[in-house]
């Protein structure tokens, strides 16, 4: 049995459906606008916090190159994300069921497959060029002004100034009372050592890094230097800066129970101040060497 609705009722139903459709479209547009507004607000807050959340620029030429490379790749990824998600959101909005969209029935497209193969390849080539340049510069340790051997122990660092006769251990200076909560933690908790590594400004310093027992990793973020310290193997890194100061890093390879207690502290001094420090360390080394094998008697003890 076929039921025929009156024309007025049919018209009212059509108008009601049309209004309902417009309301839904309006709601969807408002939702999209809210999403975009929230995204823009998040990006704005991210820009405001960039200095706190982003990686450090550093104080060496290599660290600055690494930072620039990081930002270049980041912007490329952001551009890719904007394009991909813009197409995605546009496709979802324009081809929704409520709009009467009908899905296509094709199974393949040679042009599309070539495009999504060639375009990513070109993007990777564009990204690979600056990355390769930075890597080549990072591993170019030639033309050094001085060499320092860095040797990792459980759980401390040994520094030897090759050709200068200076060698010393750098150990954690934070007290056990601070570590185990028996005393208030100091300003430089777990970031202070007995003897920091000291290098001069304006000199290219090559670090020859190895391990004595297990694998460690010597990392100074402000230098853009991170190398594994592997027993029986020397890996090289270098740093050069004109900015005096104290720069802190740490071991970044899980090397045992005391892994968290072997920080890296490097002091960069002006050349004149560094030379004065080095002369003092050479004197200490000479005094220590003079005591090796020496026989001590009561006549040598002055009260």
DACOR-V494181 format. One record per residue. N is the residue number from 1. SS is DSSP state (helix for helix, strand for strand, loop for the rest). PHI is phi as a letter, one per 30 degrees, with the letter a starting at -180 (NA if undefined). PSI is psi in degrees with one decimal (none if undefined). Layout:
n=N ss=SS phi=PHI psi=PSI
n=N ss=SS phi=PHI psi=PSI
//
This chain:
n=1 ss=loop phi=NA psi=124.2
n=2 ss=loop phi=c psi=128.7
n=3 ss=loop phi=c psi=128.1
n=4 ss=loop phi=c psi=121.6
n=5 ss=loop phi=d psi=147.7
n=6 ss=loop phi=d psi=151.4
n=7 ss=helix phi=d psi=-40.9
n=8 ss=helix phi=d psi=-40.9
n=9 ss=helix phi=d psi=-39.1
n=10 ss=helix phi=d psi=-43.5
n=11 ss=helix phi=d psi=-42.2
n=12 ss=helix phi=d psi=-40.5
n=13 ss=helix phi=d psi=-42.3
n=14 ss=helix phi=d psi=-41.7
n=15 ss=helix phi=d psi=-39.7
n=16 ss=helix phi=d psi=-44.1
n=17 ss=helix phi=d psi=-39.2
n=18 ss=helix phi=d psi=-42.7
n=19 ss=helix phi=d psi=-43.8
n=20 ss=helix phi=d psi=-40.8
n=21 ss=helix phi=d psi=-42.7
n=22 ss=helix phi=d psi=-38.6
n=23 ss=helix phi=d psi=-44.4
n=24 ss=helix phi=d psi=-41.7
n=25 ss=helix phi=d psi=-42.0
n=26 ss=helix phi=d psi=-42.6
n=27 ss=helix phi=d psi=-41.7
n=28 ss=helix phi=d psi=-41.8
n=29 ss=helix phi=d psi=-41.9
n=30 ss=helix phi=d psi=-39.5
n=31 ss=helix phi=d psi=-43.3
n=32 ss=helix phi=d psi=-42.2
n=33 ss=helix phi=d psi=-40.5
n=34 ss=helix phi=d psi=-39.8
n=35 ss=helix phi=d psi=-45.2
n=36 ss=helix phi=d psi=-41.2
n=37 ss=helix phi=d psi=-43.6
n=38 ss=helix phi=d psi=-40.2
n=39 ss=helix phi=d psi=-44.7
n=40 ss=helix phi=d psi=-40.0
n=41 ss=helix phi=d psi=-40.4
n=42 ss=helix phi=d psi=-43.4
n=43 ss=helix phi=d psi=-39.1
n=44 ss=helix phi=d psi=-43.0
n=45 ss=helix phi=d psi=-33.5
n=46 ss=helix phi=d psi=-38.8
n=47 ss=helix phi=d psi=-40.0
n=48 ss=helix phi=d psi=-31.1
n=49 ss=loop phi=c psi=10.7
n=50 ss=helix phi=e psi=-40.4
n=51 ss=helix phi=d psi=-29.8
n=52 ss=helix phi=d psi=-34.1
n=53 ss=helix phi=c psi=-24.8
n=54 ss=loop phi=d psi=165.4
n=55 ss=loop phi=d psi=158.1
n=56 ss=loop phi=d psi=149.7
n=57 ss=loop phi=d psi=-38.8
n=58 ss=loop phi=i psi=179.2
n=59 ss=loop phi=b psi=2.3
n=60 ss=loop phi=c psi=163.3
n=61 ss=helix phi=d psi=-39.2
n=62 ss=helix phi=d psi=-44.4
n=63 ss=helix phi=d psi=-35.8
n=64 ss=helix phi=d psi=-37.9
n=65 ss=helix phi=d psi=-40.5
n=66 ss=helix phi=d psi=-42.3
n=67 ss=helix phi=d psi=-45.1
n=68 ss=helix phi=d psi=-40.5
n=69 ss=helix phi=d psi=-43.9
n=70 ss=helix phi=e psi=-45.4
n=71 ss=helix phi=d psi=-36.1
n=72 ss=helix phi=d psi=-48.9
n=73 ss=helix phi=d psi=-37.9
n=74 ss=helix phi=d psi=-46.4
n=75 ss=helix phi=d psi=-36.8
n=76 ss=helix phi=d psi=-43.5
n=77 ss=helix phi=d psi=-39.3
n=78 ss=helix phi=d psi=-43.4
n=79 ss=helix phi=d psi=-42.7
n=80 ss=helix phi=d psi=-44.3
n=81 ss=helix phi=d psi=-42.5
n=82 ss=helix phi=d psi=-44.6
n=83 ss=helix phi=d psi=-48.4
n=84 ss=helix phi=d psi=-48.1
n=85 ss=helix phi=d psi=-28.2
n=86 ss=helix phi=d psi=-45.9
n=87 ss=helix phi=d psi=-40.0
n=88 ss=helix phi=d psi=-50.8
n=89 ss=helix phi=d psi=-39.7
n=90 ss=helix phi=d psi=-41.7
n=91 ss=helix phi=d psi=-43.4
n=92 ss=helix phi=d psi=-41.2
n=93 ss=helix phi=d psi=-41.5
n=94 ss=helix phi=d psi=-21.4
n=95 ss=loop phi=c psi=35.9
n=96 ss=loop phi=d psi=158.7
n=97 ss=helix phi=d psi=-37.1
n=98 ss=helix phi=d psi=-18.1
n=99 ss=helix phi=c psi=-1.7
n=100 ss=loop phi=i psi=20.3
n=101 ss=loop phi=d psi=143.1
n=102 ss=loop phi=c psi=130.2
n=103 ss=loop phi=d psi=141.7
n=104 ss=loop phi=d psi=158.6
n=105 ss=loop phi=c psi=6.8
n=106 ss=loop phi=d psi=154.6
n=107 ss=loop phi=c psi=-26.2
n=108 ss=loop phi=a psi=161.5
n=109 ss=loop phi=b psi=112.1
n=110 ss=helix phi=d psi=-41.8
n=111 ss=helix phi=d psi=-43.0
n=112 ss=helix phi=d psi=-42.1
n=113 ss=helix phi=d psi=-38.5
n=114 ss=helix phi=d psi=-40.0
n=115 ss=helix phi=d psi=-46.4
n=116 ss=helix phi=d psi=0.6
n=117 ss=helix phi=c psi=-44.1
n=118 ss=helix phi=d psi=-44.3
n=119 ss=helix phi=d psi=-50.1
n=120 ss=helix phi=d psi=-34.4
n=121 ss=helix phi=d psi=-43.8
n=122 ss=helix phi=d psi=-39.3
n=123 ss=helix phi=d psi=-43.9
n=124 ss=helix phi=d psi=-37.9
n=125 ss=helix phi=d psi=-43.5
n=126 ss=helix phi=d psi=-38.3
n=127 ss=helix phi=d psi=-31.5
n=128 ss=helix phi=d psi=-29.7
n=129 ss=helix phi=d psi=-55.9
n=130 ss=helix phi=d psi=-33.2
n=131 ss=helix phi=d psi=-41.2
n=132 ss=helix phi=d psi=-40.2
n=133 ss=helix phi=d psi=-42.3
n=134 ss=helix phi=d psi=-42.4
n=135 ss=helix phi=d psi=-41.5
n=136 ss=helix phi=d psi=-42.5
n=137 ss=helix phi=d psi=-37.7
n=138 ss=helix phi=d psi=-36.5
n=139 ss=loop phi=c psi=6.8
n=140 ss=loop phi=d psi=84.8
n=141 ss=loop phi=c psi=4.6
n=142 ss=loop phi=d psi=165.2
n=143 ss=loop phi=i psi=27.2
n=144 ss=loop phi=d psi=152.8
n=145 ss=loop phi=c psi=-23.4
n=146 ss=strand phi=a psi=157.3
n=147 ss=strand phi=b psi=136.9
n=148 ss=strand phi=b psi=127.0
n=149 ss=strand phi=d psi=129.1
n=150 ss=strand phi=c psi=117.8
n=151 ss=strand phi=b psi=124.8
n=152 ss=strand phi=d psi=134.4
n=153 ss=strand phi=b psi=163.9
n=154 ss=loop phi=d psi=104.4
n=155 ss=loop phi=b psi=85.6
n=156 ss=strand phi=a psi=172.5
n=157 ss=strand phi=c psi=143.9
n=158 ss=strand phi=c psi=131.6
n=159 ss=strand phi=c psi=130.3
n=160 ss=strand phi=b psi=121.7
n=161 ss=strand phi=d psi=101.8
n=162 ss=loop phi=d psi=128.5
n=163 ss=loop phi=i psi=-3.5
n=164 ss=loop phi=c psi=-11.5
n=165 ss=loop phi=i psi=24.3
n=166 ss=strand phi=c psi=126.5
n=167 ss=strand phi=b psi=136.5
n=168 ss=strand phi=a psi=161.9
n=169 ss=strand phi=c psi=145.6
n=170 ss=strand phi=b psi=108.5
n=171 ss=loop phi=c psi=160.4
n=172 ss=strand phi=d psi=133.8
n=173 ss=loop phi=c psi=-12.7
n=174 ss=loop phi=d psi=134.1
n=175 ss=loop phi=d psi=155.7
n=176 ss=helix phi=d psi=-30.8
n=177 ss=helix phi=d psi=-39.9
n=178 ss=helix phi=d psi=-42.5
n=179 ss=helix phi=d psi=-41.3
n=180 ss=loop phi=c psi=14.9
n=181 ss=loop phi=i psi=16.0
n=182 ss=loop phi=d psi=-8.7
n=183 ss=loop phi=b psi=154.4
n=184 ss=loop phi=d psi=144.0
n=185 ss=loop phi=d psi=135.0
n=186 ss=loop phi=d psi=175.8
n=187 ss=loop phi=d psi=-36.0
n=188 ss=loop phi=c psi=43.1
n=189 ss=loop phi=e psi=123.9
n=190 ss=loop phi=i psi=15.6
n=191 ss=loop phi=b psi=25.5
n=192 ss=loop phi=b psi=142.8
n=193 ss=strand phi=b psi=164.8
n=194 ss=loop phi=d psi=-43.5
n=195 ss=loop phi=b psi=111.1
n=196 ss=loop phi=d psi=158.2
n=197 ss=strand phi=d psi=135.1
n=198 ss=strand phi=b psi=129.1
n=199 ss=strand phi=b psi=156.8
n=200 ss=strand phi=d psi=159.5
n=201 ss=loop phi=d psi=153.8
n=202 ss=loop phi=i psi=10.2
n=203 ss=loop phi=c psi=139.2
n=204 ss=loop phi=d psi=113.3
n=205 ss=strand phi=c psi=123.2
n=206 ss=strand phi=c psi=129.1
n=207 ss=strand phi=c psi=124.6
n=208 ss=strand phi=c psi=108.5
n=209 ss=strand phi=c psi=130.6
n=210 ss=strand phi=b psi=172.6
n=211 ss=strand phi=c psi=153.5
n=212 ss=loop phi=c psi=-23.2
n=213 ss=loop phi=b psi=-60.3
n=214 ss=loop phi=b psi=179.8
n=215 ss=loop phi=d psi=123.8
n=216 ss=strand phi=c psi=-177.7
n=217 ss=strand phi=b psi=121.9
n=218 ss=strand phi=c psi=117.0
n=219 ss=strand phi=b psi=124.7
n=220 ss=strand phi=b psi=99.1
n=221 ss=helix phi=e psi=-35.2
n=222 ss=helix phi=d psi=-16.6
n=223 ss=helix phi=c psi=-12.7
n=224 ss=loop phi=i psi=30.6
n=225 ss=strand phi=c psi=128.0
n=226 ss=strand phi=a psi=113.2
n=227 ss=strand phi=b psi=141.1
n=228 ss=strand phi=d psi=140.8
n=229 ss=strand phi=c psi=96.7
n=230 ss=loop phi=c psi=127.3
n=231 ss=strand phi=e psi=132.9
n=232 ss=loop phi=i psi=2.5
n=233 ss=loop phi=b psi=135.6
n=234 ss=loop phi=c psi=128.2
n=235 ss=strand phi=c psi=146.3
n=236 ss=strand phi=c psi=145.5
n=237 ss=strand phi=b psi=169.4
n=238 ss=strand phi=b psi=160.4
n=239 ss=strand phi=a psi=147.6
n=240 ss=loop phi=a psi=124.7
n=241 ss=loop phi=b psi=152.8
n=242 ss=loop phi=c psi=10.3
n=243 ss=loop phi=c psi=106.0
n=244 ss=loop phi=d psi=154.5
n=245 ss=strand phi=l psi=-178.1
n=246 ss=strand phi=c psi=126.6
n=247 ss=strand phi=b psi=133.0
n=248 ss=strand phi=c psi=138.2
n=249 ss=strand phi=b psi=-155.1
n=250 ss=strand phi=a psi=171.7
n=251 ss=strand phi=d psi=129.3
n=252 ss=loop phi=c psi=20.4
n=253 ss=loop phi=c psi=127.3
n=254 ss=loop phi=d psi=106.0
n=255 ss=loop phi=c psi=14.7
n=256 ss=loop phi=k psi=-169.6
n=257 ss=loop phi=d psi=-29.0
n=258 ss=loop phi=c psi=21.7
n=259 ss=helix phi=e psi=-38.5
n=260 ss=helix phi=d psi=-3.1
n=261 ss=helix phi=c psi=30.2
n=262 ss=loop phi=b psi=71.7
n=263 ss=strand phi=d psi=162.1
n=264 ss=strand phi=c psi=123.3
n=265 ss=strand phi=b psi=123.9
n=266 ss=strand phi=b psi=127.3
n=267 ss=strand phi=c psi=125.6
n=268 ss=strand phi=c psi=119.8
n=269 ss=strand phi=c psi=155.1
n=270 ss=loop phi=e psi=152.3
n=271 ss=helix phi=e psi=-42.4
n=272 ss=helix phi=d psi=-43.1
n=273 ss=helix phi=d psi=-36.7
n=274 ss=helix phi=d psi=-43.8
n=275 ss=helix phi=d psi=-38.9
n=276 ss=helix phi=d psi=-43.2
n=277 ss=helix phi=d psi=-44.0
n=278 ss=helix phi=d psi=-39.6
n=279 ss=helix phi=d psi=-39.8
n=280 ss=helix phi=d psi=-40.9
n=281 ss=helix phi=d psi=-35.3
n=282 ss=helix phi=d psi=-38.2
n=283 ss=helix phi=d psi=-43.3
n=284 ss=helix phi=e psi=-42.6
n=285 ss=helix phi=d psi=-38.6
n=286 ss=helix phi=d psi=-42.1
n=287 ss=helix phi=d psi=-43.2
n=288 ss=helix phi=d psi=-42.5
n=289 ss=helix phi=d psi=-32.9
n=290 ss=helix phi=d psi=-18.1
n=291 ss=helix phi=c psi=-11.6
n=292 ss=loop phi=d psi=123.6
n=293 ss=loop phi=i psi=3.7
n=294 ss=loop phi=d psi=138.0
n=295 ss=loop phi=c psi=124.4
n=296 ss=loop phi=c psi=133.8
n=297 ss=loop phi=b psi=167.1
n=298 ss=helix phi=d psi=-28.1
n=299 ss=helix phi=d psi=-19.4
n=300 ss=helix phi=d psi=-7.3
n=301 ss=loop phi=c psi=120.6
n=302 ss=loop phi=c psi=123.5
n=303 ss=loop phi=c psi=none
//
